[in-house]
C-alpha cells in the first residue's frame, strides 16, 4: 500500500453507500458467484491492517468510491477469497448481526451470567461460564498458570477449537460489571484467534429488546481441543510489571472502580472490608467505568469513539498515551479496555490482579483517605 492512501487509515467498516455507523458489519453488493459464509471471510487483521493505524476517528465516514477502492485493495491481497460479508475484527456485534452470523456458523455462545439467570432464559445454544466473572486472579507466575489452566479447560468444554466464533454476552453492558468484556480479554490472553472473538453489544437485554428468541433449555456442546498458543500475553500487566508502571510517569494508571472505592470508603464491590486495605494505587487517575456508556432505546451501550476520547481528555490522556487500566479484579477494567480500544487508544493494557491483588500485600504503597 502506498503512502498516498494513508489518509484512509483507520476505516472500520463501510456499506456500499458509505460507513456503517456501528462499525461492526458491512453489507456489500456481492458478485453473483460469491457464496462464502462469514466464516470464510478475509482475515481483515492481515489484509486491512494498513488502514488501521492513522487517520480518521473510528468509525469514520467514507463515500462509496473510497469504499469500493478499499474492497478492490482487499481482493488484490486475497484474490482467492470470495466474500458475501466483510466483518472487521471489532469486537462489538449487534443482536441482528449475531442473528445473521449464527445462520452461517460455527458460533459458540458464552453466557457469563449467574446460573439462575441462565436457567431462566438465555440465547439458544448458549453455554454458561459464570466463572469468567467470579474468578479472582493473581498475576504471579503461579496465579497466571492457574488462570490459564482453568479457562483453557472451561473454553475447551464449551466447544472452542479455534474454528468457531466465540460470542460472549452478559445481561447488559452496565449490570454485569463488565463480565462479557472480561471473557473477551481472557480469550485474547489465551491466544484464541482475535478475529473470532465477539461481544454482544447491549447483552441479553438488547437481544430480547430486538424480539429475538430465547430458551431455558441447557446446552451440552461437544468438548473440543482449545488451540495451543502463547496467546497475547502482553495484554496483561503482572504484579512485577505493575510495580514498575507505578514508578513511570509516562504511563497512565487508570482506576475505573466505583466512586466509593476510589475515595477509600470501600475496598471492593463484595463489601467494604473484603480487602485488608482501602485506597488507591499511587499516581492513578480516576475515570469511573460507567462513563464509557450511555443509555439508548436498546439499553446501555458504549459511547461513540469521539465521546470516549472526550472522557479520556478529562483525566489527561489521548490516543497516543500508554494506559494500564485496573479496577478490583479486572472485570470493569475489561469493559473500559474494550471501550478505549474501540475509540482508537493504541496502547491499552490490563492489570488483571487489580486492587484485590495490590491491596493484599502490605509492602506495596497505597494512597489513603480522600483524593482531594
Protein Blocks (a to p, Z undefined) as FASTA:
>chain_A
ZZklmmmgoiabdcfkbccfklmaccddddfklccdfklgccfklmmmmmmmgccddddd
ddfklmmmmmmmmmmmmmmlccfbdcdfbfbdcfklmmmmmmnopcddddfbdfklmmmo
ccehiacdfklmmpccdfbfklmmmmmmmmmmmmmmnopahlaccddddfblmlnnommm
mmmmmmmmnopafklcccdehijmlmmmnopacdfbdcddddddddddebjmklpccfkl
mmmmmmmmkbccddfbdfklmnopagbfnbjklpmbecddehiacddfklmpccdfkbpc
dddfklmmmmmmmnopafklccddddfnopmmmmmmmmmmmnopabdcddfklmmlmmmm
mkbccdedjfZZ
